[in-house]
């Protein structure tokens, strides 16, 4: 099996402020992505070469009570929440189920772009993992172009650092789906390093974003 890192999710309480932060940080403006219909969120996107950055925030045009949008609205600052890997969702589900991790999906998801186009893809979520959002969720873009190829380039992805309890367990699961990453035994955290025109940029989770539950 060969999964690959698809993207990183950086949550902010306000998308307008998040897009300004991105412009200040990378010297490049993020592209408005669109609304996640029924999920209470909207996003902006930046390519990182082999992967991409999703800046995600509550969508004030939707009711986001009980959704991820509500969780993001309560943040006092932005931070990494989780990450996604792309691959064969049925094969990934079988592999991580065999490792004792339940899954939800694959389920069809959509986003309406600023131009009115509706993009459709499938998602698979791990359920109840002790690793929380250090364990990625999974995506299959179906017939859609991958956002890494269609959005402004903020820089080049360099590395992902993952810290969690029971690190060997998470490392083993990731390796089984083709992701050979170093996982450190420590307090739960994520950090992504990017080579940008303004030098190295490291994005990290915060105490609040590290404890957000996506499912």
trRosetta pair geometry for C-beta under 8 A, 3 or more apart (Angstrom, degrees):
i j d omega theta_ij theta_ji phi_ij phi_ji
1 87 6.8 60 178 -177 98 141
1 88 7.0 -116 -139 43 98 111
1 91 5.5 179 -111 141 121 128
1 92 7.1 142 -172 -79 143 65
1 95 6.5 -74 -2 -51 167 153
1 176 7.4 31 51 147 130 57
1 177 5.3 -63 113 -147 133 49
1 178 4.9 -132 107 -29 74 113
2 87 6.8 -177 93 -121 46 115
2 178 4.3 168 -120 -148 35 163
3 85 4.4 41 164 158 123 125
3 86 6.6 159 -160 75 75 40
3 87 3.6 -69 -104 -41 79 144
3 92 6.3 71 -74 -93 130 120
3 138 7.3 -72 -135 -126 134 110
3 177 4.6 13 3 145 130 101
3 178 4.7 150 27 62 67 108
3 179 5.5 -41 80 -44 107 100
4 50 7.8 -107 172 165 122 104
4 85 6.5 162 79 -159 29 82
4 86 5.5 -20 62 56 84 93
4 87 6.9 142 14 -62 63 92
4 178 7.6 -43 -57 113 53 118
4 179 7.7 154 -111 -90 22 91
5 50 7.4 65 72 122 101 102
5 51 5.0 -31 116 -91 101 137
5 83 6.7 -30 -148 166 97 125
5 84 7.8 108 -165 86 56 50
5 85 5.8 -56 -103 -105 37 75
5 86 7.8 27 117 12 12 84
5 136 7.9 -147 -122 -96 70 158
5 157 7.5 -165 100 158 138 161
5 160 6.8 177 -111 -24 152 147
5 179 7.1 102 -56 -126 78 118
6 51 6.3 123 150 -137 16 91
6 52 7.7 -32 155 34 59 85
6 83 7.9 150 56 169 73 78
6 84 4.5 -49 63 105 115 95
6 85 5.6 147 -4 -138 95 17
6 86 4.0 109 -75 -33 115 97
6 139 5.4 -106 69 50 176 122
6 146 7.5 -128 -150 -148 91 116
6 148 7.9 -139 -168 -30 57 121
7 51 5.6 166 -93 178 46 91
7 52 4.7 -27 -111 67 106 76
7 53 6.8 172 -164 -88 93 16
7 54 5.3 66 150 -17 135 104
7 83 6.9 -166 99 -155 42 69
7 84 5.2 10 52 48 76 107
7 139 8.0 5 23 22 101 151
7 147 7.0 19 -77 65 141 121
7 148 7.3 -157 -80 -58 95 98
8 48 7.8 27 18 0 111 152
8 51 7.0 66 -13 142 87 128
8 52 7.8 -154 27 98 71 41
8 53 5.5 -23 65 -114 97 66
8 54 6.9 -173 86 27 44 77
8 80 6.2 -44 177 -131 110 108
8 82 7.9 -172 -153 102 56 37
8 83 4.9 -27 -107 -108 65 91
8 84 7.8 -155 -74 19 26 74
8 160 7.7 -172 -83 -108 122 113
8 190 7.9 172 -145 150 111 136
8 192 5.2 -28 -101 -53 167 162
8 203 7.2 125 134 84 147 138
9 54 5.1 -23 -108 72 62 110
9 56 5.6 -13 -162 7 95 131
9 80 7.0 105 80 -157 57 62
9 81 4.8 -50 103 55 107 103
9 82 5.2 11 44 60 120 71
9 83 6.7 -160 10 -86 81 36
9 84 7.1 77 -31 -20 104 99
10 18 7.5 154 113 -156 104 122
10 53 6.0 5 1 -173 122 100
10 54 6.8 167 25 84 72 52
10 55 5.2 -30 76 -104 102 62
10 56 7.0 145 72 19 46 76
10 78 6.0 35 165 176 96 112
10 79 7.0 -147 -152 118 73 15
10 80 5.6 -43 -100 -92 71 54
10 81 7.2 166 -112 2 19 83
10 203 6.1 -60 -99 -178 127 144
11 56 5.4 -37 -103 74 66 91
11 57 7.0 136 -161 -84 61 53
11 71 7.9 -36 -169 110 155 95
11 72 4.7 -130 -172 -118 114 106
11 75 6.2 149 123 -34 107 160
11 78 6.4 -178 91 -144 46 68
11 79 6.5 -16 56 62 84 60
11 80 7.9 96 13 -155 78 11
11 81 4.6 60 -15 -40 117 124
11 209 5.7 169 47 -121 116 116
11 212 7.1 43 14 -5 164 169
12 15 6.6 129 80 -89 116 38
12 17 6.3 -158 165 84 131 95
12 18 3.5 169 43 -77 163 119
12 21 7.1 -177 -106 25 147 143
12 55 6.1 2 5 -174 121 94
12 56 7.4 150 24 74 73 40
12 57 4.9 -36 75 -85 82 107
12 72 6.9 34 71 -176 28 111
12 75 6.9 -130 -154 82 25 140
12 78 4.1 -18 -93 -94 85 105
13 17 7.3 5 70 53 77 134
13 57 6.6 49 135 -142 11 101
13 58 7.0 -2 -163 10 50 108
13 72 6.1 176 -100 151 46 73
13 73 5.7 83 -145 -141 85 33
13 74 7.4 -159 -107 43 110 14
13 75 4.7 -153 -57 66 95 89
13 76 7.4 23 -29 -94 140 13
13 78 7.7 -123 2 -69 69 68
14 17 4.0 65 83 16 113 109
14 18 6.4 179 91 -15 56 85
14 57 5.9 25 165 -159 7 145
14 58 7.9 -31 -91 45 40 91
15 18 5.2 -55 -142 39 36 116
15 19 6.2 36 159 -21 69 101
15 42 5.8 -42 -58 87 158 102
15 43 7.2 -152 -120 -118 125 21
15 44 6.2 133 -167 -16 104 108
15 55 6.9 122 -137 125 76 104
15 56 7.9 -44 -95 -171 98 19
15 57 3.8 -158 -59 46 78 143
15 58 7.9 -137 -27 57 94 48
15 59 7.9 24 -19 -92 136 58
16 19 6.0 -54 -149 33 28 107
16 20 6.7 26 151 -16 61 105
17 20 5.6 -55 -151 37 35 112
17 21 6.3 41 149 -23 67 103
18 21 5.4 -48 -147 33 34 115
18 22 6.5 37 152 -21 64 102
18 30 7.8 -31 125 36 87 153
18 44 6.7 166 105 34 110 123
18 55 4.5 161 150 174 128 126
18 57 5.7 -160 -1 -51 143 130
18 78 6.0 124 -110 -90 94 139
19 22 5.5 -47 -149 32 35 114
19 23 6.6 37 152 -18 64 103
19 29 7.0 32 178 -161 98 78
19 30 5.1 -124 -130 51 82 112
19 32 7.6 -18 -94 -77 145 76
19 44 5.1 76 -88 5 101 173
19 55 6.7 157 -73 96 60 155
20 23 5.7 -52 -149 36 34 111
20 24 6.3 32 153 -16 66 108
21 24 5.8 -60 -148 40 29 109
21 25 5.9 23 157 -19 67 114
21 78 6.4 177 89 10 172 153
22 25 5.8 -60 -140 40 27 108
22 26 5.8 -17 177 19 67 113
22 28 7.4 -60 147 82 93 70
22 29 7.2 93 102 -144 106 34
22 30 4.5 28 100 -27 160 115
22 44 7.0 -142 9 106 157 130
22 46 6.3 -172 -167 -40 135 143
22 53 7.8 165 -122 107 123 136
22 55 6.1 -92 -52 -53 133 152
22 154 7.0 -77 -173 -109 102 137
23 26 7.1 -70 -124 54 17 80
23 27 7.2 45 -176 -122 53 13
23 28 6.8 -130 -119 81 56 26
23 29 5.0 10 -94 -94 106 65
23 30 7.3 -107 -52 0 75 76
25 196 7.7 82 138 49 77 177
25 198 7.4 -163 161 59 43 146
25 201 6.0 89 168 -135 105 143
26 46 6.9 115 44 -163 171 157
26 154 4.1 -37 -161 -157 158 98
26 155 6.2 -128 -139 -23 111 106
26 194 7.9 -32 -103 113 110 139
26 196 5.0 -120 -134 -147 78 145
26 197 7.2 82 179 34 65 90
26 198 6.6 -162 -142 18 29 119
26 201 6.7 -59 -85 -27 78 164
27 196 7.1 143 28 159 100 117
27 197 5.4 -84 61 73 137 119
27 198 5.3 144 -15 -40 119 115
28 46 6.7 116 102 -136 119 121
28 152 5.2 180 167 146 116 124
28 153 6.9 -100 -151 84 167 45
28 154 4.9 -156 61 -106 134 64
28 196 7.9 -137 5 -155 114 113
28 197 7.5 112 -36 18 105 123
29 152 6.4 70 76 38 60 172
30 44 3.9 83 128 146 127 118
30 45 6.2 148 -170 60 97 25
30 46 4.8 -77 -110 -53 86 99
30 53 7.8 -91 -112 91 119 106
30 55 5.8 -8 -157 17 172 133
30 151 7.6 2 -158 179 64 121
30 152 6.7 -152 -121 52 28 120
30 154 7.5 -3 -84 -66 78 123
31 44 6.3 167 80 -163 35 80
31 45 5.4 -30 63 61 90 82
31 46 7.4 147 15 -77 77 54
31 151 4.8 -140 28 -140 128 92
31 152 5.6 148 -32 -1 99 97
32 42 8.0 -8 -165 160 90 113
32 44 5.3 -47 -104 -104 40 89
32 114 5.1 71 101 -51 118 135
33 42 7.1 168 69 176 91 71
33 43 4.1 -10 45 87 137 89
33 44 5.6 -167 -9 -102 90 24
33 45 4.8 89 -72 -19 111 106
33 54 7.4 6 -38 -138 160 88
33 111 6.5 -24 146 159 102 145
33 113 6.8 -87 170 -118 46 73
33 114 7.8 146 111 -23 13 93
33 147 7.5 -9 -117 -123 116 139
34 42 6.4 -117 129 -147 26 89
34 43 7.1 -5 51 48 47 79
34 111 4.7 122 85 159 117 98
34 112 4.9 -157 176 91 128 47
34 113 4.2 -97 -61 -103 138 32
34 114 5.8 -136 -85 -34 83 57
34 119 7.6 142 47 17 148 110
35 41 7.5 157 -155 96 59 43
35 42 4.5 -39 -100 -96 61 97
35 59 5.2 77 -130 -123 100 156
35 61 7.0 -65 -105 66 146 120
35 62 6.8 143 -166 -33 125 127
35 111 6.6 168 78 -156 35 74
35 112 5.3 -7 53 53 89 96
36 39 3.9 -37 122 52 115 125
36 40 7.4 -24 80 47 101 36
36 41 4.6 13 36 68 121 88
36 42 6.7 -160 6 -84 74 39
36 43 7.3 55 -30 -13 102 104
36 59 7.3 -170 41 -21 73 137
36 109 7.4 -19 -149 -178 101 105
36 110 7.8 143 -144 89 58 47
36 111 5.4 -38 -90 -100 60 88
37 62 7.7 -178 -136 -98 43 140
37 110 6.1 -13 33 87 112 98
37 111 7.2 172 -5 -115 81 35
37 112 5.9 68 -47 -10 112 107
38 62 7.6 -138 -69 -155 15 139
39 62 7.9 35 66 128 41 163
39 64 7.9 17 132 -124 41 89
39 67 5.5 149 -179 -163 46 129
39 68 6.2 1 170 33 96 105
39 69 6.8 131 132 -26 63 103
40 58 6.2 -33 155 -141 90 75
40 59 6.0 -170 178 37 37 93
40 62 5.1 -154 -113 105 50 124
40 63 6.8 -68 -99 104 101 41
40 64 2.7 114 -158 -118 127 89
40 65 7.7 -175 -99 18 146 32
40 67 3.4 135 19 84 137 149
40 68 6.4 167 72 57 106 63
40 69 2.8 -124 133 13 104 134
40 70 6.5 -10 144 -24 158 73
41 56 5.5 10 -180 -175 131 100
41 57 6.6 147 -152 78 83 30
41 58 6.3 -74 -105 -113 61 29
41 59 5.5 125 -170 -18 8 98
41 62 7.9 -55 -4 53 25 141
41 64 7.1 94 -52 -120 58 128
41 67 7.1 -147 -28 139 88 122
41 68 5.6 -20 -44 86 131 106
41 69 4.6 -159 -65 -75 70 91
41 72 6.8 78 -108 20 108 147
42 56 7.6 169 87 -148 31 61
42 57 6.3 -27 64 67 74 81
42 58 7.8 15 21 124 81 23
42 59 4.0 101 -21 -89 100 103
42 61 8.0 54 -40 32 135 104
43 54 5.3 -22 -164 -170 140 93
43 55 6.1 145 -161 77 76 54
43 56 4.6 -27 -99 -98 100 68
43 57 7.2 148 -95 19 48 70
43 111 7.6 -41 32 -141 112 145
44 54 7.9 145 74 -160 40 50
44 55 4.6 -14 61 60 89 111
45 52 5.9 13 -170 162 98 130
45 53 7.0 153 -155 82 51 58
45 54 5.9 -18 -103 -105 79 62
45 55 7.3 -152 -71 21 31 79
45 147 5.0 -89 -170 -180 151 133
45 151 4.3 -101 114 -111 105 163
46 52 6.3 168 86 -165 44 85
46 53 4.6 -6 60 55 97 105
46 55 7.4 49 -1 -16 102 105
46 151 5.8 -142 -117 132 19 123
46 152 5.8 -42 -127 79 73 84
46 153 7.4 99 -178 -144 79 15
46 154 3.9 35 166 -25 130 124
47 52 5.0 -51 -113 -106 44 97
47 53 8.0 -120 -46 19 3 76
47 147 7.2 -161 -82 137 78 71
47 148 4.9 102 -132 -158 91 53
47 149 7.2 112 -109 -56 133 16
47 150 7.7 154 -63 51 119 36
47 151 4.8 160 -34 75 87 85
47 152 6.6 -166 19 92 92 29
47 153 4.6 -43 76 -98 110 62
47 154 6.7 164 67 11 50 75
48 51 4.9 -17 69 76 112 76
48 52 5.5 171 12 -105 84 31
48 53 5.8 90 -38 -26 115 89
48 148 7.0 -63 44 -129 62 100
48 153 7.7 135 -90 -151 20 69
48 154 6.2 -30 -85 59 69 97
48 155 6.1 -5 -133 77 73 69
48 156 6.4 106 176 -146 68 19
48 157 4.1 74 141 -47 120 91
48 194 5.8 -93 -136 -122 116 116
49 148 7.1 -17 98 -173 19 113
49 153 7.0 63 -62 -143 63 109
49 155 7.5 -60 -20 120 104 42
49 156 4.3 32 -21 -124 146 72
49 157 5.7 -137 52 14 104 83
50 148 6.8 -17 151 -173 15 152
50 156 7.7 53 4 -158 86 77
50 157 5.6 -96 52 44 92 123
51 148 5.8 -112 -167 -96 11 134
51 157 4.8 39 39 -37 109 157
52 146 7.7 171 -8 155 128 90
52 147 4.9 -111 53 104 169 100
52 148 4.2 -147 -41 -85 106 72
52 151 6.3 82 -140 50 135 132
53 154 6.4 -28 23 34 130 148
53 192 8.0 165 -97 106 103 154
53 194 7.8 -28 -52 -75 130 151
53 203 7.7 114 -125 -3 128 166
54 147 7.7 68 -78 92 93 160
55 78 7.8 -22 -143 -143 95 137
56 68 7.7 -14 144 132 130 128
56 72 6.7 -118 118 -100 86 158
56 81 7.6 -59 55 16 123 139
57 69 7.7 50 141 -132 41 78
57 72 5.7 -168 -140 141 41 140
58 64 5.2 -132 -146 25 100 171
58 69 3.9 97 -122 -170 75 90
58 70 7.1 87 -104 -65 120 27
58 72 5.2 -175 -42 82 80 106
58 73 4.3 29 -37 -65 150 97
59 62 4.5 44 91 19 111 108
59 64 6.6 140 49 -61 72 123
59 69 6.0 -72 21 -117 71 140
62 69 6.8 161 83 -22 114 174
64 67 4.6 -98 -163 54 70 119
64 68 7.7 -73 -166 70 110 46
64 69 3.0 -84 -151 89 142 128
64 70 4.9 178 129 -48 93 72
64 73 6.8 134 92 -24 138 131
65 70 5.8 74 -121 -74 28 136
66 70 6.3 76 5 3 18 149
67 70 5.5 118 56 0 61 94
67 71 7.7 -117 109 3 46 87
68 71 5.3 -53 -155 36 45 114
68 72 6.2 41 150 -18 74 105
68 212 7.8 69 -141 175 87 125
68 214 6.7 12 -97 -133 123 67
69 72 5.8 -57 -146 39 32 108
69 73 6.3 39 154 -28 65 105
70 73 5.6 -50 -148 28 31 116
70 74 7.0 26 155 -17 60 105
71 74 6.2 -65 -162 32 31 108
71 75 7.7 47 143 -39 61 92
71 212 5.3 108 162 -138 138 111
72 75 5.7 -31 -163 -2 47 117
72 212 8.0 37 -70 -123 65 151
75 78 7.0 80 137 -86 142 34
75 79 7.3 -156 -155 21 136 96
75 206 7.9 116 -152 57 108 138
75 208 5.7 146 -123 122 81 142
75 209 6.9 32 -116 -68 129 88
76 208 7.1 136 25 -13 85 163
77 206 6.2 112 80 -58 105 163
77 208 7.8 128 51 40 77 133
78 206 8.0 135 107 -14 30 126
78 209 7.9 29 171 -58 38 143
79 203 7.9 155 -150 175 46 86
79 204 6.5 -38 -147 101 92 59
79 205 5.0 77 162 -152 112 39
79 206 3.7 -122 -74 -3 162 94
79 208 6.8 129 36 68 142 87
79 209 3.6 -161 90 5 114 146
79 210 7.6 -61 135 -32 136 71
80 83 7.7 -3 -173 -54 114 88
80 190 4.6 -112 113 88 138 118
80 191 7.3 -173 17 -92 152 30
80 192 6.5 140 -90 0 145 107
80 203 5.5 114 -51 135 109 100
80 204 6.1 -107 13 156 113 18
80 205 4.3 -77 70 -69 90 69
80 209 6.1 136 77 125 39 142
81 133 5.8 -69 157 167 66 161
81 205 7.0 119 -84 -116 22 100
81 209 4.8 -106 -88 -173 65 102
81 212 5.3 -39 -142 60 106 136
81 214 7.2 110 150 -66 119 108
82 133 3.6 -101 -86 -172 104 109
82 134 7.8 -117 -124 -59 76 19
82 136 6.7 136 169 -125 97 51
82 137 6.6 51 139 0 139 95
82 190 7.4 158 -112 -30 28 162
82 212 7.9 -112 -30 82 101 107
82 214 6.0 -41 -8 -37 155 140
83 133 8.0 119 10 165 60 85
83 136 4.9 -58 90 -107 79 100
83 160 6.9 28 -82 -141 170 142
83 190 6.8 174 -25 -149 111 148
83 192 7.9 139 -87 -69 126 125
84 136 5.5 138 -117 -174 23 108
84 137 5.3 -32 -109 73 84 77
84 138 6.6 150 -162 -102 80 20
84 139 5.1 32 171 -8 130 117
85 92 7.7 164 94 -123 116 149
85 136 4.6 92 -9 108 95 154
85 137 7.9 -179 26 90 70 32
85 138 5.5 -29 70 -110 81 76
85 139 7.4 167 83 25 33 78
85 177 7.2 98 118 122 155 132
85 179 6.2 -80 -113 -64 148 141
86 138 7.3 137 -103 -163 23 70
86 139 5.3 -43 -98 75 73 85
86 140 6.8 121 -155 -93 78 43
86 141 6.9 -12 -134 -16 126 97
86 146 7.6 -27 -85 -114 164 125
87 91 7.1 -91 142 70 107 108
87 92 5.4 112 89 -53 119 124
87 138 6.4 -58 45 -157 89 115
87 140 7.4 -71 76 -82 27 85
87 177 6.7 162 60 175 168 107
87 178 7.2 147 -103 47 148 129
88 91 4.0 40 100 23 117 116
88 92 6.3 160 85 -18 60 86
88 140 7.4 50 -118 -92 27 124
89 92 5.6 -54 -141 39 32 112
89 93 6.1 37 158 -23 66 105
89 105 6.8 -71 178 126 135 107
89 106 4.3 73 125 -71 152 122
89 122 5.9 -100 -17 119 159 123
89 123 8.0 144 -116 165 142 12
89 124 4.4 162 -153 -32 108 134
89 138 5.6 149 -114 120 83 123
89 139 7.9 -44 -78 -177 112 5
89 140 5.1 -90 -27 -26 112 123
90 93 5.7 -51 -147 33 29 113
90 94 6.6 30 154 -19 62 104
90 106 7.1 -63 -59 -13 69 120
91 94 5.8 -53 -150 34 32 111
91 95 6.5 30 153 -18 64 108
92 95 5.8 -59 -150 37 31 111
92 96 6.3 11 162 -4 69 109
92 124 6.3 140 87 85 122 156
92 138 5.2 164 109 -129 161 168
92 177 5.4 47 -124 -131 86 131
93 96 6.5 -65 -141 45 26 95
93 97 5.8 31 159 -23 65 112
93 103 4.7 -125 -133 57 93 163
93 105 7.6 -148 -85 87 130 74
93 106 7.5 -111 -42 -36 136 79
93 124 5.8 -119 -68 -156 100 142
94 97 5.8 -55 -142 37 25 114
94 98 6.4 29 156 -22 61 106
95 98 5.8 -56 -155 31 28 112
95 99 6.9 20 149 -13 62 106
95 173 7.8 131 135 -159 98 73
95 176 5.2 173 178 133 122 114
95 177 5.4 151 95 -77 152 88
96 99 5.3 -51 -150 38 43 113
96 101 4.5 -48 161 65 96 118
96 103 6.4 97 84 -57 116 118
96 126 6.2 -85 148 -101 149 107
96 173 5.9 57 -117 -162 87 114
96 176 7.7 151 -75 85 61 126
96 177 7.0 -10 -51 -51 96 129
97 100 7.8 91 179 -38 33 9
97 101 6.6 -100 -89 70 31 61
97 102 6.9 48 -115 -111 79 35
97 103 6.2 -77 -66 1 93 109
99 172 7.3 163 -132 110 132 103
99 173 5.0 130 153 -104 172 99
99 176 6.7 173 -56 38 131 160
101 126 5.1 -22 163 -150 124 110
101 127 7.4 146 173 52 74 57
101 128 7.4 -178 -150 75 68 80
101 129 5.2 13 -133 -87 118 98
101 135 7.4 -166 -147 -159 154 158
101 173 6.9 48 -7 -131 140 147
102 126 7.3 112 79 -166 50 58
102 127 4.2 -48 94 64 101 108
102 128 5.7 39 40 36 111 115
103 124 5.7 -4 -174 -178 125 97
103 125 6.5 150 -159 80 69 45
103 126 5.8 -47 -100 -104 74 43
103 127 6.1 172 -104 2 16 94
104 107 7.0 -15 142 -17 84 125
104 124 7.3 161 79 -159 49 51
104 125 4.6 -10 55 60 99 100
104 127 5.4 92 -25 -54 97 119
104 215 6.1 -173 26 -156 140 148
105 122 7.0 143 179 176 119 88
105 123 5.5 -102 -123 100 164 62
105 124 4.2 -152 87 -108 124 54
105 125 5.9 99 2 13 122 73
106 122 4.2 17 -178 175 120 121
106 123 6.6 146 -149 70 69 30
106 124 5.0 -48 -87 -69 68 91
106 140 6.9 -11 -133 21 141 123
107 122 6.7 147 68 -153 27 72
107 123 5.7 -30 60 61 81 84
107 124 7.7 140 12 -83 72 45
108 120 6.4 -9 -168 -169 99 101
108 121 7.7 155 -150 87 56 27
108 122 5.9 -41 -93 -97 49 71
109 120 7.3 154 81 -153 44 54
109 121 5.7 -27 65 70 92 74
109 122 7.0 136 15 -117 87 20
109 123 5.1 36 -13 -8 135 116
110 118 5.4 4 -175 -178 124 99
110 119 6.3 159 -154 81 67 50
110 120 4.9 -21 -98 -98 93 69
110 121 7.6 148 -89 21 45 63
111 118 7.3 163 81 -153 36 56
111 119 5.0 -9 57 55 87 102
112 116 6.8 -21 -173 -145 98 32
112 117 7.4 160 -155 82 54 38
112 118 5.4 -27 -98 -98 69 74
112 119 7.9 -174 -83 18 21 73
113 116 6.7 -36 73 33 78 20
113 117 4.5 5 34 57 122 87
113 118 7.5 -149 5 -76 80 24
113 119 6.5 76 -40 -17 103 105
119 144 5.0 66 -158 -115 101 141
120 142 6.2 -33 104 57 83 149
120 143 7.8 25 68 46 94 91
120 144 6.8 175 57 -43 50 119
121 139 6.0 16 151 -168 131 97
121 140 6.3 176 -173 85 87 52
121 141 5.0 -39 -118 -125 122 40
121 142 5.4 -162 -116 10 57 103
121 144 5.7 -67 -68 23 101 136
122 139 7.1 148 84 -156 57 50
122 140 4.4 -1 58 54 105 102
122 142 6.3 105 -6 -47 92 106
123 137 6.3 9 -170 155 101 121
123 138 7.0 138 -162 80 53 55
123 139 5.7 -17 -104 -100 68 70
124 137 6.6 173 85 -175 53 77
124 138 4.1 -15 60 65 103 108
124 139 7.7 -151 23 -63 76 31
125 137 4.9 -22 -107 -126 66 113
125 138 7.7 -158 -70 27 30 76
125 214 6.7 -146 -139 110 126 110
125 215 4.5 122 153 -44 145 153
126 129 4.7 17 138 -27 128 126
126 135 5.0 -50 51 128 155 134
126 136 8.0 95 -1 80 119 40
126 137 6.8 -139 10 -99 77 63
126 215 7.6 166 80 49 46 138
127 215 5.7 -88 -104 119 73 131
129 132 6.6 -141 90 -33 90 20
129 135 4.5 -7 105 11 163 157
130 164 7.9 121 116 170 82 117
130 165 6.7 -77 145 79 113 105
130 166 6.1 44 97 36 135 139
130 169 7.8 31 59 91 120 146
131 134 4.5 -99 169 68 97 102
131 135 4.2 106 86 -33 120 98
131 164 4.7 12 -135 -162 88 156
131 165 7.7 -154 -98 56 63 67
131 166 7.3 -108 -71 72 90 102
131 169 7.7 -157 -52 95 118 105
131 170 4.8 104 -93 -89 150 125
131 188 7.7 151 -165 -117 54 109
132 135 6.9 153 77 20 28 90
132 164 7.6 -171 37 -125 89 116
132 188 6.1 24 46 -144 134 150
132 210 7.4 74 109 170 148 66
132 211 7.4 -62 -154 -124 157 37
132 213 7.0 -95 -144 -100 93 70
133 190 7.6 -70 114 -28 95 134
133 210 7.2 -157 55 -153 112 43
133 212 6.5 17 -23 76 148 81
133 213 7.6 -159 -43 -115 102 34
133 214 5.9 103 -95 -12 108 111
134 162 5.2 116 -163 -161 105 106
134 163 7.3 -114 -115 69 143 36
134 164 4.4 -160 75 -66 166 127
134 170 6.4 -17 118 -142 113 159
134 183 7.7 99 162 -139 125 112
134 188 5.9 -130 -37 -149 125 92
134 189 7.8 40 -89 57 116 24
134 190 6.3 -175 -107 -65 74 97
135 170 6.4 -129 -80 -132 84 107
135 173 7.3 -12 -124 96 107 144
136 179 7.9 105 12 -26 137 175
137 214 6.6 -98 -43 106 134 153
137 215 7.9 122 -93 -19 125 123
141 144 4.6 -109 176 66 93 93
141 145 7.5 -73 161 99 139 11
141 146 5.5 -115 -51 -84 170 71
145 149 5.7 -107 172 73 105 116
145 150 5.2 93 115 -42 129 132
146 149 5.2 79 72 7 84 104
146 150 7.4 165 89 0 44 99
147 150 5.7 -80 -138 50 41 98
147 151 5.4 17 177 -13 83 123
148 151 7.3 -61 -122 35 16 99
154 194 6.8 2 113 165 104 148
154 196 6.0 -39 154 -114 73 111
155 194 4.4 101 89 161 133 104
155 195 5.3 -176 178 86 112 46
155 196 3.5 -77 -76 -88 136 66
155 197 6.9 -137 -89 -11 91 61
155 201 6.8 152 16 28 165 117
156 194 6.8 153 72 -162 36 70
156 195 4.7 -12 57 57 93 102
157 160 7.9 -3 -176 -46 112 89
157 192 7.1 -52 -138 -174 91 106
157 193 8.0 101 -165 84 52 55
157 194 6.0 -40 -101 -107 42 78
158 193 4.4 -56 68 103 116 97
158 194 6.2 -178 5 -101 95 21
158 195 5.4 99 -54 -24 118 91
158 200 7.4 -29 6 -130 158 98
159 192 7.4 178 90 -150 50 46
159 193 4.7 15 49 42 89 112
160 181 6.3 -33 81 -142 109 134
160 190 7.3 -28 -168 -162 89 90
160 191 7.5 152 -159 82 44 52
160 192 5.5 -11 -106 -104 71 76
160 193 8.0 -148 -69 20 31 74
161 182 7.4 -25 -125 84 63 101
161 184 7.0 3 -176 2 91 122
161 189 7.6 -9 114 111 98 97
161 190 7.0 145 82 -162 65 41
161 191 4.2 -3 54 57 111 99
161 192 7.7 -154 23 -68 73 33
161 193 7.6 58 -12 -16 103 100
162 167 8.0 147 112 -133 95 96
162 170 7.1 -129 135 124 136 141
162 181 6.3 62 13 134 126 127
162 182 7.4 166 42 96 87 56
162 183 4.8 -37 90 -117 111 76
162 184 6.8 164 91 22 53 76
162 189 7.7 167 -156 87 34 58
162 190 6.1 -4 -106 -108 64 71
163 167 7.4 -44 -149 -93 46 118
163 183 7.4 150 -100 -172 27 64
163 184 4.4 -32 -103 75 81 101
163 185 7.4 9 -155 112 78 4
163 186 3.8 -41 -166 64 125 104
163 187 6.3 31 126 71 127 45
163 188 6.4 172 99 -135 81 19
163 189 4.4 16 49 47 114 90
163 190 7.8 -148 27 -65 74 36
164 167 5.7 141 68 -88 78 69
164 170 5.5 61 65 -10 143 155
164 183 6.3 -31 32 -176 101 112
164 184 7.8 120 20 74 54 56
164 185 7.6 -53 77 -118 47 41
164 186 7.5 33 7 56 17 57
164 188 5.4 36 -109 -107 66 73
165 185 7.0 49 -129 -151 37 75
165 188 7.3 -45 -7 -59 80 85
166 169 4.3 -7 154 21 105 124
166 170 6.7 112 107 -17 81 89
166 185 7.7 109 -8 -117 8 93
167 170 5.9 -59 -149 39 38 106
167 171 6.0 39 156 -21 71 109
167 183 4.3 178 -164 122 92 100
167 184 5.9 -102 -116 117 151 14
167 185 4.1 -113 -1 -70 129 70
167 186 7.8 43 -60 6 130 62
168 171 5.5 -55 -143 39 33 115
168 172 6.2 38 156 -25 66 105
168 183 7.6 -179 -71 79 23 118
168 185 7.9 -5 -21 -67 74 110
169 172 5.8 -55 -152 32 28 112
169 173 6.7 24 153 -16 63 105
170 173 5.8 -55 -149 36 35 110
170 174 6.2 32 155 -16 68 107
170 183 5.0 -178 87 -155 111 167
171 174 5.9 -58 -147 39 29 109
171 175 6.2 31 155 -21 64 109
171 181 7.1 -138 -125 78 76 69
171 182 7.5 -8 -112 -147 119 26
171 183 4.3 -145 -65 27 92 122
172 175 5.7 -56 -147 36 29 112
172 176 6.5 33 154 -26 63 105
173 176 5.7 -54 -153 28 31 114
173 177 7.1 9 156 -2 63 104
174 177 6.4 -71 -156 44 33 96
174 179 4.2 -75 178 82 93 105
174 180 7.3 155 122 -85 100 22
174 181 5.6 -54 138 34 152 102
174 183 7.2 144 17 -42 141 127
175 178 7.7 69 -172 -59 32 10
175 179 6.8 -101 -77 70 30 55
175 180 5.6 54 -111 -97 82 68
186 189 6.9 -35 102 24 110 111
188 205 7.6 -55 132 92 81 153
188 210 4.8 143 112 176 104 121
188 211 7.6 115 83 -71 139 64
189 204 6.8 -14 -174 -167 105 98
189 205 5.3 -165 -148 52 60 114
189 210 5.9 -42 -95 -104 50 138
190 204 6.9 160 89 -154 58 50
190 205 4.6 83 41 -26 83 114
190 210 7.3 173 7 -103 85 89
191 202 5.7 3 -176 -177 106 104
191 203 6.9 164 -153 84 55 47
191 204 4.6 -11 -103 -102 85 81
191 205 7.4 -99 -62 7 58 75
192 202 7.0 163 81 -153 42 56
192 203 4.8 -8 57 57 95 98
192 204 7.9 -169 22 -74 63 40
193 200 6.1 -12 -168 -167 101 105
193 201 7.3 155 -154 81 51 45
193 202 4.9 -20 -98 -99 75 82
194 200 7.2 145 76 -156 45 54
194 201 4.7 -20 63 63 98 96
194 202 7.6 175 19 -82 70 34
194 203 7.2 30 -3 -5 113 102
195 199 7.8 -74 -149 175 59 27
195 200 6.0 -32 -101 -96 58 65
195 201 8.0 172 -90 20 11 77
196 199 6.5 -4 64 58 81 31
196 200 7.4 135 22 -112 79 14
196 201 5.1 25 1 -6 127 118
198 201 7.0 54 78 -55 100 110
205 209 4.8 -141 -156 89 81 107
205 210 4.3 97 146 -67 135 88
206 209 4.8 83 43 15 80 98
206 210 6.6 -143 83 -10 35 90
207 210 6.0 -56 -144 34 24 113
207 211 6.8 7 160 -7 58 113
208 211 6.4 -77 -158 41 27 100
208 212 7.2 43 149 -44 64 93
209 212 5.6 -29 -153 -2 44 117
